[in-house]
């Protein structure tokens, strides 16, 4: 009887010991929540692979990754208000001023060490996530805009080089616009357009225009702004050498280019893997955006990893951010070709500077206009886009449309007490 009792006590002790060990191990593991969006299933798979590598090298940290598929910033803002936001999340440069000014992001300066080598980031990318001398995010990647052109269509017209100026682009677009089936209807346009402020702000700036004045009010209808937008209007309304994606039944500029319904489009580097995978037979090349008004111009878009100020385990959250934006993590992420890395050393190491498809995007980073203004930019963008499309469709003149965009934007800004 004593032997049985003794064995039971030993077994009970063993169970208690193992249970205690399990709890101890579990309590040593920190979980970091991470949210972002995805431009393609491949992007999600690639990031999940990078996160698995992070967890292997950081056995005390688990990452719970969530893709927010719709209304990303609205979801993030709602969760921040409800103290339910993820520990780490993506922030576009467009939205950074609003979040930085409202104190919902953790300043990263006290976490950053020399090992992170901040000088390795392209300066204007880092500056997009800094405010009042503090750093709130580290850029993960970027793209500029560049010209995509169909080499087959160029060869058919014996055009040997991409246009260098906007005047050349207009001339090429007229020649490349064709009724290939001879049914009296154009089925291939010279240029595919995306009628959004985020794509054309650099054209406004090329003529000295700005979005806001010193009072912080929208100024879309100035002579300079209209000069920057008039070339687009002329190509669409007068020359009929440009088209929108919706005009040809496509959902994007990249798609209309891939379908052969536009000979040229101005897109970001994300279009390269999309075209290669979706339209493998198309022969295309890229070039820097043609100069306009004797100025080189393009747009640059970037996204950063930021930390929620209410993150439960900030040290673990920082470990994740520093890995993803460090040289090792960024190299693993950018190796898939989906995005251009924000670090100069990783760009060189992965050979982007030697890849002729990517070199125009990298060259453009030196002079491109970053897509960021103050926290009112989403308001400017909404009113501009609505009215500019209306002008393109012939519902009103460009000047009238821009005056209306300016008035409605300023009215909303005033009502919002900015």
C-alpha positions as CSV (number, residue, x, y, z in Angstrom):
1,X,0.0,0.0,0.0
2,X,2.9,2.3,0.9
3,X,4.5,1.6,-2.4
4,X,1.3,2.5,-4.3
5,X,0.9,5.7,-2.4
6,X,4.5,6.6,-3.0
7,X,4.2,6.0,-6.7
8,X,1.1,8.2,-6.8
9,X,2.9,11.0,-5.0
10,X,5.8,10.8,-7.5
11,X,3.4,10.8,-10.4
12,X,1.5,13.8,-9.0
13,X,4.8,15.7,-8.4
14,X,5.9,15.0,-11.9
15,X,2.6,16.3,-13.3
16,X,2.9,19.4,-11.2
17,X,6.5,19.9,-12.3
18,X,5.7,19.5,-16.0
19,X,2.6,21.8,-15.7
20,X,4.8,24.4,-14.0
21,X,7.4,24.2,-16.7
22,X,4.7,24.6,-19.4
23,X,3.4,27.7,-17.7
24,X,6.9,29.0,-17.3
25,X,7.7,28.6,-21.0
26,X,4.4,30.1,-22.1
27,X,4.9,33.1,-19.8
28,X,8.3,33.7,-21.4
29,X,6.8,34.1,-24.9
30,X,5.5,37.5,-26.0
31,X,3.0,37.9,-28.7
32,X,3.2,40.9,-31.0
33,X,0.2,41.8,-33.2
34,X,1.0,43.1,-36.7
35,X,-1.5,44.5,-39.2
36,X,-1.1,45.6,-42.8
37,X,-2.6,45.3,-46.2
38,X,-1.6,43.2,-49.2
39,X,-1.4,44.1,-52.9
40,X,-1.3,40.4,-53.9
41,X,-1.4,36.9,-52.3
42,X,2.3,36.7,-53.1
43,X,3.0,39.7,-50.9
44,X,1.2,38.0,-47.9
45,X,3.0,34.7,-48.5
46,X,6.4,36.5,-48.7
47,X,5.8,38.5,-45.5
48,X,4.6,35.4,-43.6
49,X,7.9,33.7,-44.6
50,X,9.9,36.6,-43.3
51,X,7.9,36.5,-40.0
52,X,8.7,32.8,-39.6
53,X,12.4,33.6,-40.0
54,X,12.0,36.3,-37.4
55,X,10.3,33.9,-34.9
56,X,13.1,31.3,-35.5
57,X,15.7,33.9,-34.6
58,X,13.6,35.3,-31.8
59,X,12.2,32.3,-30.0
60,X,10.7,34.4,-27.2
61,X,8.4,36.3,-29.6
62,X,5.4,35.2,-31.6
63,X,3.9,37.4,-34.3
64,X,0.1,37.4,-35.0
65,X,-0.2,38.8,-38.4
66,X,-3.5,40.2,-39.8
67,X,-4.3,41.5,-43.3
68,X,-6.9,44.2,-43.3
69,X,-8.4,43.9,-46.7
70,X,-10.7,46.9,-46.9
71,X,-10.8,50.5,-45.6
72,X,-7.4,50.0,-43.9
73,X,-6.9,53.4,-42.3
74,X,-10.5,53.6,-41.2
75,X,-10.1,50.3,-39.4
76,X,-6.8,51.3,-37.8
77,X,-8.3,54.7,-36.6
78,X,-11.3,53.0,-35.1
79,X,-9.1,50.5,-33.3
80,X,-6.8,53.2,-32.0
81,X,-9.8,55.0,-30.5
82,X,-11.0,51.8,-28.9
83,X,-7.5,50.8,-27.6
84,X,-7.7,47.7,-29.8
85,X,-5.1,48.6,-32.4
86,X,-2.3,46.2,-33.3
87,X,1.1,46.6,-31.6
88,X,2.8,47.2,-35.0
89,X,1.2,48.3,-38.2
90,X,1.8,49.8,-41.7
91,X,1.4,53.6,-42.2
92,X,1.5,55.2,-45.6
93,X,3.3,58.5,-45.7
94,X,0.0,60.0,-46.7
95,X,-1.5,59.2,-43.4
96,X,1.5,59.7,-41.2
97,X,1.0,63.5,-40.4
98,X,-2.4,62.8,-38.9
99,X,-1.3,59.9,-36.6
100,X,1.9,61.7,-35.6
101,X,0.0,64.9,-34.6
102,X,-2.5,63.0,-32.5
103,X,0.0,61.2,-30.3
104,X,-1.1,57.7,-31.0
105,X,2.3,56.5,-32.2
106,X,5.2,55.5,-30.0
107,X,8.4,57.6,-30.7
108,X,11.1,55.2,-31.7
109,X,14.1,57.4,-30.9
110,X,14.8,55.7,-27.5
111,X,14.9,52.3,-29.1
112,X,17.1,53.1,-32.1
113,X,20.8,52.3,-31.8
114,X,23.7,52.9,-34.1
115,X,23.5,49.3,-35.3
116,X,20.3,50.1,-37.1
117,X,22.3,52.5,-39.4
118,X,19.7,55.1,-40.1
119,X,22.0,56.8,-42.7
120,X,21.4,53.7,-44.9
121,X,17.7,54.8,-45.5
122,X,17.0,57.2,-48.3
123,X,16.7,60.5,-46.3
124,X,13.5,61.8,-47.8
125,X,11.8,58.5,-47.0
126,X,12.8,58.6,-43.3
127,X,11.7,62.3,-43.0
128,X,8.2,61.3,-44.0
129,X,7.8,59.7,-40.6
130,X,9.4,62.3,-38.5
131,X,7.8,65.2,-36.7
132,X,9.1,67.8,-34.1
133,X,12.4,66.1,-34.1
134,X,11.0,62.6,-33.3
135,X,11.0,59.5,-35.4
136,X,7.7,57.6,-35.4
137,X,8.2,55.1,-38.2
138,X,10.9,53.4,-40.3
139,X,10.3,53.0,-44.0
140,X,10.0,49.5,-45.3
141,X,10.0,50.1,-49.1
142,X,9.1,52.6,-51.7
143,X,8.2,53.2,-55.3
144,X,8.3,56.1,-57.7
145,X,6.4,56.5,-60.9
146,X,8.1,55.6,-64.2
147,X,7.0,55.2,-67.8
148,X,6.1,51.7,-69.1
149,X,6.1,51.3,-72.8
150,X,5.3,48.4,-75.2
151,X,8.4,47.6,-77.1
152,X,6.5,45.8,-79.9
153,X,4.3,48.9,-80.6
154,X,7.4,51.1,-80.6
155,X,9.2,48.8,-83.0
156,X,6.2,48.8,-85.4
157,X,6.5,52.6,-85.7
158,X,10.3,52.5,-85.7
159,X,10.4,54.5,-82.4
160,X,13.8,53.5,-81.0
161,X,13.8,55.4,-77.7
162,X,11.2,56.3,-75.1
163,X,10.1,60.0,-74.9
164,X,12.4,62.3,-73.1
165,X,10.0,65.3,-72.8
166,X,6.2,65.6,-72.3
167,X,6.0,67.1,-75.8
168,X,7.6,63.9,-77.2
169,X,5.2,61.8,-75.2
170,X,2.2,63.6,-76.6
171,X,3.6,63.1,-80.2
172,X,4.3,59.4,-79.6
173,X,0.8,59.0,-78.0
174,X,-0.9,60.3,-81.2
175,X,1.1,58.0,-83.4
176,X,0.5,55.0,-81.2
177,X,-3.2,55.5,-80.9
178,X,-4.8,53.1,-83.4
179,X,-7.9,51.5,-84.8
180,X,-6.3,48.1,-85.3
181,X,-9.5,46.4,-86.4
182,X,-10.5,49.2,-88.8
183,X,-14.1,49.3,-87.4
184,X,-14.0,53.1,-86.9
185,X,-13.2,52.8,-83.2
186,X,-10.0,53.3,-81.4
187,X,-8.9,50.1,-79.6
188,X,-5.4,51.1,-78.6
189,X,-4.5,54.4,-77.0
190,X,-1.1,56.0,-76.8
191,X,-1.3,56.7,-73.1
192,X,-3.2,55.1,-70.2
193,X,-4.1,57.6,-67.6
194,X,-5.1,57.4,-63.9
195,X,-6.9,60.7,-63.1
196,X,-5.8,61.1,-59.5
197,X,-4.0,63.9,-57.7
198,X,-1.6,61.4,-56.2
199,X,-0.3,60.7,-59.7
200,X,-0.2,64.2,-61.1
201,X,0.9,66.5,-58.3
202,X,4.4,66.6,-59.7
203,X,3.0,68.1,-62.9
204,X,1.4,70.9,-60.9
205,X,4.7,71.5,-59.1
206,X,6.6,71.5,-62.4
207,X,4.9,74.8,-63.2
208,X,5.3,76.3,-59.8
209,X,1.9,75.2,-58.4
210,X,1.1,74.0,-54.9
211,X,-1.8,72.3,-53.2
212,X,-2.1,74.6,-50.2
213,X,-1.2,78.3,-49.5
214,X,0.3,79.7,-46.3
215,X,-3.2,79.8,-44.7
216,X,-3.4,76.0,-45.2
217,X,-6.2,76.3,-47.8
218,X,-6.4,74.5,-51.1
219,X,-5.3,76.4,-54.2
220,X,-6.1,74.1,-57.1
221,X,-7.3,76.8,-59.5
222,X,-4.1,78.9,-59.8
223,X,-2.6,79.6,-63.2
224,X,0.4,77.4,-62.3
225,X,-1.8,74.4,-61.3
226,X,-3.9,74.7,-64.5
227,X,-0.8,74.8,-66.6
228,X,0.4,71.5,-65.1
229,X,-2.9,69.7,-65.7
230,X,-3.6,71.1,-69.2
231,X,-1.4,68.6,-71.1
232,X,-3.4,65.7,-69.6
233,X,-6.7,67.4,-70.6
234,X,-5.4,68.0,-74.1
235,X,-4.4,64.4,-74.6
236,X,-7.7,63.1,-73.4
237,X,-10.2,65.7,-74.7
238,X,-8.6,67.1,-77.8
239,X,-6.2,64.5,-79.2
240,X,-8.1,61.5,-78.0
241,X,-4.7,59.8,-77.6
242,X,-5.1,59.0,-73.9
243,X,-7.7,56.9,-72.1
244,X,-8.8,55.9,-68.6
245,X,-8.8,52.2,-67.6
246,X,-12.6,52.3,-67.4
247,X,-12.8,53.5,-71.0
248,X,-11.4,50.2,-72.2
249,X,-13.0,47.9,-69.7
250,X,-9.9,47.5,-67.5
251,X,-9.7,48.0,-63.8
252,X,-6.2,49.7,-63.7
253,X,-3.6,51.3,-65.8
254,X,-1.4,48.2,-65.4
255,X,-4.2,46.0,-66.7
256,X,-5.0,48.2,-69.8
257,X,-1.3,48.2,-70.6
258,X,-1.0,44.4,-70.2
259,X,-4.1,43.9,-72.4
260,X,-2.5,45.9,-75.1
261,X,-5.1,48.7,-74.9
262,X,-2.5,51.3,-74.0
263,X,1.0,51.6,-75.5
264,X,2.3,53.6,-72.5
265,X,1.3,54.0,-68.9
266,X,2.9,55.8,-65.9
267,X,2.9,53.3,-63.0
268,X,4.8,52.2,-59.9
269,X,7.3,49.4,-59.7
270,X,4.6,47.1,-58.3
271,X,3.4,46.8,-62.0
272,X,6.6,44.9,-63.0
273,X,5.9,41.6,-61.2
274,X,2.1,42.0,-62.0
275,X,2.8,42.3,-65.7
276,X,5.4,39.5,-65.8
277,X,3.0,37.1,-64.0
278,X,-0.3,38.1,-65.5
279,X,0.8,39.0,-69.1
280,X,4.0,37.0,-69.6
281,X,4.0,37.5,-73.4
282,X,4.1,41.3,-73.3
283,X,7.4,42.8,-74.1
284,X,7.8,46.0,-72.2
285,X,10.5,48.3,-70.9
286,X,10.6,51.2,-68.4
287,X,12.0,54.7,-68.5
288,X,12.0,57.8,-66.3
289,X,8.9,59.9,-66.6
290,X,9.4,62.4,-69.5
291,X,10.4,65.9,-68.2
292,X,7.6,68.5,-68.1
293,X,8.1,72.2,-68.1
294,X,11.8,71.6,-68.4
295,X,11.7,69.8,-65.0
296,X,12.3,66.2,-64.2
297,X,9.4,65.0,-62.1
298,X,7.8,61.9,-60.6
299,X,6.0,60.9,-57.4
300,X,7.4,58.7,-54.6
301,X,5.3,56.6,-52.3
302,X,6.5,55.0,-49.1
303,X,5.2,53.0,-46.2
304,X,6.6,52.5,-42.7
305,X,6.3,50.2,-39.8
306,X,5.1,52.1,-36.7
307,X,4.4,51.1,-33.1
308,X,1.1,51.7,-31.3
309,X,1.7,53.9,-28.3
310,X,-0.5,51.5,-26.3
311,X,1.4,48.4,-27.4
312,X,1.4,45.9,-24.5
313,X,5.0,44.7,-25.0
314,X,7.0,47.5,-26.6
315,X,10.4,45.8,-26.4
316,X,9.1,42.9,-28.4
317,X,7.3,45.2,-30.8
318,X,10.5,47.1,-31.3
319,X,12.4,43.8,-31.9
320,X,10.0,43.1,-34.7
321,X,10.2,46.6,-36.3
322,X,14.0,46.6,-36.1
323,X,14.2,43.2,-37.8
324,X,11.8,44.0,-40.6
325,X,13.5,47.3,-41.3
326,X,17.0,46.0,-40.6
327,X,19.3,44.9,-43.4
328,X,18.6,41.2,-42.9
329,X,14.8,41.4,-42.7
330,X,14.5,44.0,-45.5
331,X,16.7,41.9,-47.8
332,X,14.5,38.9,-47.2
333,X,11.3,41.0,-47.9
334,X,12.6,42.7,-50.9
335,X,14.2,39.6,-52.5
336,X,10.8,38.8,-54.0
337,X,10.9,41.8,-56.3
338,X,7.5,43.1,-55.1
339,X,8.9,46.4,-53.7
340,X,12.1,48.4,-53.8
341,X,13.8,48.3,-50.4
342,X,14.1,51.6,-48.4
343,X,17.8,50.8,-47.6
344,X,20.4,51.9,-50.1
345,X,22.7,49.0,-49.2
346,X,19.9,46.4,-49.8
347,X,19.1,48.0,-53.2
348,X,22.7,47.5,-54.2
349,X,23.1,44.0,-52.7
350,X,20.0,42.8,-54.5
351,X,21.1,44.2,-57.8
352,X,18.2,46.6,-58.4
353,X,20.6,49.2,-59.8
354,X,21.7,46.8,-62.5
355,X,18.2,45.8,-63.5
356,X,17.1,48.0,-66.4
357,X,13.4,47.6,-65.4
358,X,14.0,49.1,-61.9
359,X,16.7,51.7,-62.6
360,X,14.2,54.4,-63.7
361,X,12.4,54.0,-60.4
362,X,15.6,54.3,-58.4
363,X,16.8,57.3,-60.5
364,X,13.4,59.0,-59.9
365,X,13.8,58.9,-56.1
366,X,16.4,61.7,-56.3
367,X,13.9,64.2,-57.6
368,X,10.4,62.8,-57.1
369,X,7.8,64.6,-55.0
370,X,6.8,62.5,-51.9
371,X,3.1,61.9,-51.7
372,X,2.6,63.7,-48.4
373,X,1.4,67.1,-47.3
374,X,-0.3,67.9,-43.9
375,X,-3.1,66.0,-42.3
376,X,-5.6,67.6,-44.6
377,X,-4.3,65.9,-47.7
378,X,-7.0,63.2,-47.8
379,X,-9.6,66.0,-48.1
380,X,-7.7,67.7,-50.9
381,X,-7.3,64.4,-52.7
382,X,-11.0,63.5,-52.5
383,X,-12.3,66.9,-53.9
384,X,-9.6,67.1,-56.5
385,X,-10.2,63.6,-57.9
386,X,-13.9,64.1,-58.1
387,X,-13.7,67.4,-60.0
388,X,-10.8,66.5,-62.2
389,X,-12.6,63.4,-63.5
390,X,-15.6,65.6,-64.2
391,X,-13.5,67.9,-66.3
392,X,-11.9,65.0,-68.2
393,X,-15.4,63.7,-69.0
394,X,-16.3,67.1,-70.4
395,X,-18.9,68.0,-67.8
396,X,-17.2,71.3,-67.0
397,X,-14.0,73.2,-67.9
398,X,-10.8,72.4,-66.1
399,X,-10.8,75.9,-64.5
400,X,-14.3,75.5,-63.3
401,X,-13.6,72.0,-61.9
402,X,-10.6,73.2,-60.0
403,X,-12.4,76.2,-58.6
404,X,-15.1,73.9,-57.4
405,X,-12.6,71.4,-55.9
406,X,-10.8,74.3,-54.1
407,X,-14.1,75.7,-52.7
408,X,-15.5,72.4,-51.5
409,X,-12.2,71.3,-50.0
410,X,-11.8,74.5,-48.1
411,X,-15.4,74.4,-46.9
412,X,-14.8,70.9,-45.5
413,X,-11.6,72.0,-43.9
414,X,-13.3,74.9,-42.2
415,X,-16.2,72.7,-41.0
416,X,-13.7,70.2,-39.6
417,X,-11.9,72.9,-37.6
418,X,-8.4,72.2,-38.9
